[in-house]
Amino acid sequence: MTAPGIRLLFDGEQRLTVSPAWLIPSDDFRRVRLASGLTAALDIWDGATWQATDVVARRTPSGVVAYPGLGFRPWPFEPQPQLYRCRLAAPGRYPLVLTQNGEFQSDLVGAEFLAYPHDHDHPPELSAVPLVVPLLPGPAYPFPPGTRVVRGLVQDEATRRPIPNALVRAVGLTHPDAVPWTERALSGPGGAFALALRFQGVAGLGGEEFHLTATDSPLRSGAVDISLSNRPPDPVLIEIS
């Protein structure tokens, strides 16, 4: 992101403020950009652990989260970039963060980015690339009235401990058009989840049937099949191994 500077400029002189992050928060359930209620916390990697900072994020008029001026240093400077992560949050929602390979890991709780050193005359080595950060429903998500929601718990099969920030999904095809659909949510700190089921499942003897999966990491997942009748479903337990 670039923004005008505040110093008076001479003829032919340029002055830009650069942001190394360009994060676009999105309400995954409603499929719209999240416009209010968002918080952003910035951490810095010190080589061993993440350390919290007091750097305040800026919101652009279009709702983009940015950090203008982060990485600004006096010249001359070493070209080594600094690793940061931005932890987005909103009431009832948790951010879905993937690895560079597009895989899910529950311990990834913030969008990571590199801040390259720069000054007004030397731009950063790499410019920021816009990144959409979906915020998925948690157990306290404010679903619209009338939304069918299945609630449950994700836990470790061996230890019976709840698994926070697990990715819970249900997929299927609409009837009769056979259009693929996906519903997804993230479990809260206590392993509880709330997953909307807005689309029709597969017809079964016990009502509509759905296949739910929960993922902790690429090598750890679990699944359960549920059948719904006209009554609300019992709490669903998904065990991950």
Buried (B, 14 or more C-beta within 10 A) or exposed (E): BEBEBEEEEEEEEEEEBBBBBBBBBBBBBEEEEBEEEBEBBBBBBEEEEBEEEEBEBBEBEEBBBBBBBBBBBEEEBEEEBBBBBBBBBBEBBBBBBBEEEEEBBBEBBBBBBBBBBBBBEBEBEEEBEEBEBBBBBBBEBEBEEEBBBBBBBBBBEEEEEBBBBBBBBBBBBEEEEEEEEEBBBBBBEEBBBBBBBEBBBEEEEEBBBBBBBBBBBEEBBBEBEBBBEEEEBEEBEBBBE
